[in-house]
Amino acid sequence: MERWKKILVYIEHPNGSKEWWINRYRHRIDGPAVDYADGSKEWWINGKHITDEVNDWMKENNISYPFNEETLFQFKMRFL
């Protein structure tokens, strides 16, 4: 039986930007996978760029980040 290992990587750049990766893909389920120093954010799940979809969902439902527990649950149900 072959086991797959998950490789989780968090990078904080000198300019303050932050990135989250899993198995060579940008990925984060509890926030944006890229948080730029200028405040802009990119949302990624398993290497799929979903920023536009997340921004539309947040705007339609009057949601802001960071998410509370209920909103995080809704996010996971919608995007995972």
Secondary structure, 3 states (H helix, E strand, C coil): CCCCCCCEEEEECCCCCEEEEECCEECCCCCCCEECCCCCEECEECCEECHHHHHHHHHHCCCCCCCCHHHHHHHHHHHC
